[in-house]
Amino acid sequence: QPHSQIRKMVNADELVTAIQSDIDTFFDLSEADFAAIGTLFSDIAQAPVPPPTMLQLLGLPQDAPPVCTKEQFVAAIKKAVEEDDTVETYQKVFKAHNERLANAKKVIGEIGDALRAFHKSVNGDITKIEGFFCDLAPPPHTGKPMPPGMIQALLRIPKEETVCPEDLLLDTIKRNLDPSDTAEQLMPIIKKHTV
């Protein structure tokens, strides 16, 4: 037992050293966003990591805003390393997340003003925002209505809300952009819904 503990610690340190640039890139691109970190760890674990477990891994209190330092993030990665994990496995997960985050940042930079104009034109009306999201959905779901409460869940607002703040709309779009999404694809849909 003690032997495997020692080996694990060396392995975790080596692994973190080997992927340090990927860690730095992720931390910068995600802006230490708790949801982005949770998604990353779920992909590393190949199973959902619930928020309380994530807070515990990061050494954060359960009742405080979930904001972590890079040191806490790195310590959590080291805690998550299993004996049979490889640098390649971690690199692959980080690479996928970093590509998605980099693209989301780029696309939001290009469509941010148009999204703000759309939000203002509909006064943050959830029904109008839902229509917009329905048109963003990939086939065969494009244009089909969402189940009740789905738009609020997507925007992370209480289900009785009828208005969405601008920052939450932008965050939701950013969070749900795929590496293949481009401003060119999205602009016509945004313009169509801007009144």
C-alpha positions in Angstrom: 0.0 0.0 0.0 2.6 2.7 1.0 4.6 1.8 -2.1 1.8 2.4 -4.5 1.0 5.7 -2.7 4.6 6.9 -3.3 4.5 5.8 -7.0 1.2 7.7 -7.5 2.7 10.9 -6.1 5.7 10.7 -8.4 3.4 9.9 -11.3 1.1 12.8 -10.6 4.0 15.3 -10.4 5.6 13.9 -13.6 2.2 14.1 -15.3 1.5 17.7 -14.3 5.0 18.7 -15.3 4.6 17.1 -18.7 1.3 18.9 -19.4 2.0 22.2 -17.7 1.6 24.2 -20.9 -1.8 22.6 -21.5 -2.8 23.3 -17.9 -1.8 27.0 -18.3 -3.7 27.3 -21.5 -6.8 25.7 -20.1 -6.7 27.9 -16.9 -6.3 31.1 -19.0 -9.0 30.2 -21.6 -11.5 28.9 -19.1 -10.9 32.0 -16.8 -11.1 29.4 -14.0 -14.8 28.9 -14.7 -16.1 26.3 -12.3 -18.4 24.7 -14.8 -15.6 24.4 -17.4 -13.3 22.8 -14.8 -16.1 20.4 -13.8 -16.6 19.3 -17.4 -12.8 18.8 -17.8 -12.6 16.6 -14.7 -15.7 14.6 -15.8 -13.9 13.9 -19.1 -10.7 12.9 -17.3 -12.7 10.6 -15.0 -14.9 9.4 -17.9 -17.9 9.9 -15.6 -19.8 12.9 -14.3 -18.0 14.6 -11.3 -20.8 16.3 -9.2 -20.2 19.9 -8.0 -19.7 18.9 -4.3 -17.0 16.4 -5.3 -15.4 19.1 -7.5 -15.4 21.6 -4.7 -13.8 19.0 -2.4 -11.1 18.2 -5.0 -10.3 21.9 -5.4 -10.3 22.3 -1.6 -13.1 24.9 -1.7 -15.9 25.4 0.8 -19.3 24.1 -0.2 -21.1 27.4 0.5 -18.6 30.0 -1.0 -18.5 31.1 -4.7 -16.6 28.4 -6.5 -13.4 30.4 -7.5 -10.1 28.6 -7.5 -6.5 29.6 -7.9 -4.2 27.8 -10.4 -2.4 26.2 -7.4 -5.7 24.6 -6.3 -6.5 23.6 -9.9 -3.1 21.8 -10.2 -3.4 20.2 -6.8 -6.9 18.8 -7.9 -5.4 17.4 -11.1 -2.7 15.7 -9.0 -5.4 14.2 -6.7 -7.3 12.9 -9.7 -4.3 11.1 -11.2 -4.8 7.3 -11.1 -1.9 4.8 -11.2 -2.6 3.7 -14.7 -3.2 7.2 -16.1 -0.8 8.3 -18.9 0.4 11.8 -20.0 -1.2 11.0 -23.4 -4.7 10.5 -21.9 -4.5 13.9 -20.1 -3.0 15.6 -23.1 -5.9 14.4 -25.3 -8.5 15.6 -22.8 -6.8 19.0 -22.3 -6.3 19.4 -26.1 -10.0 18.8 -26.8 -11.1 21.3 -24.1 -8.5 23.9 -25.1 -9.5 23.8 -28.8 -13.1 24.2 -27.9 -12.4 27.1 -25.4 -10.1 28.8 -27.9 -12.7 28.6 -30.7 -15.5 29.8 -28.3 -13.4 32.8 -27.3 -12.6 33.6 -30.9 -16.2 33.2 -32.1 -17.7 35.2 -29.1 -15.2 37.9 -30.0 -16.7 38.1 -33.5 -20.4 37.7 -32.7 -20.5 39.3 -29.2 -21.8 42.7 -30.5 -24.5 41.0 -32.6 -25.6 38.9 -29.7 -25.8 42.0 -27.5 -27.9 43.7 -30.2 -30.2 40.6 -30.4 -30.6 40.5 -26.6 -31.4 44.3 -26.5 -33.9 44.0 -29.4 -35.9 41.3 -27.6 -35.4 42.8 -24.1 -34.0 39.5 -22.9 -37.4 37.8 -23.4 -37.0 34.0 -22.7 -39.5 33.0 -25.3 -37.6 34.9 -28.0 -34.3 33.6 -26.8 -35.7 30.0 -26.8 -36.7 30.5 -30.5 -33.1 31.6 -31.3 -31.7 28.5 -29.5 -34.1 26.2 -31.4 -32.7 27.5 -34.7 -29.1 27.0 -33.4 -29.8 23.3 -32.6 -28.2 20.8 -34.9 -30.3 18.7 -37.3 -32.7 16.9 -36.8 -33.6 19.3 -33.9 -33.2 22.6 -35.8 -36.2 24.8 -35.2 -38.1 22.3 -33.1 -39.5 23.5 -29.7 -37.7 22.7 -26.5 -39.2 20.7 -23.6 -40.7 23.0 -20.9 -38.0 24.4 -18.6 -35.1 23.4 -20.9 -34.2 27.0 -21.9 -34.0 28.1 -18.3 -31.8 25.0 -17.5 -29.6 25.9 -20.5 -29.3 29.5 -19.4 -28.9 28.5 -15.8 -31.7 30.7 -14.5 -34.7 29.8 -12.2 -37.5 28.1 -14.2 -40.0 30.9 -13.3 -37.8 33.5 -14.9 -39.1 35.2 -18.1 -36.1 37.5 -18.7 -32.5 36.5 -19.2 -29.6 38.9 -18.4 -27.3 39.7 -21.3 -24.2 38.2 -19.7 -25.9 34.8 -19.1 -27.0 34.7 -22.8 -23.4 35.3 -23.9 -22.0 32.8 -21.3 -24.5 30.1 -22.5 -23.6 30.6 -26.2 -19.8 30.5 -25.3 -20.2 27.4 -23.2 -22.1 25.5 -25.9 -20.0 26.4 -28.9 -18.2 23.4 -30.6 -14.8 23.6 -32.2 -16.4 23.5 -35.6 -18.8 26.5 -35.0 -17.9 29.7 -36.8 -19.1 33.3 -36.7 -20.1 32.9 -40.4 -22.6 30.1 -39.5 -24.0 32.0 -36.5 -24.4 35.5 -37.8 -27.4 34.9 -40.2 -29.3 33.1 -37.3 -28.6 36.0 -34.9 -29.6 38.6 -37.5 -32.8 36.6 -38.3 -33.9 36.8 -34.6 -32.8 40.4 -34.0 -36.0 42.6 -34.3 
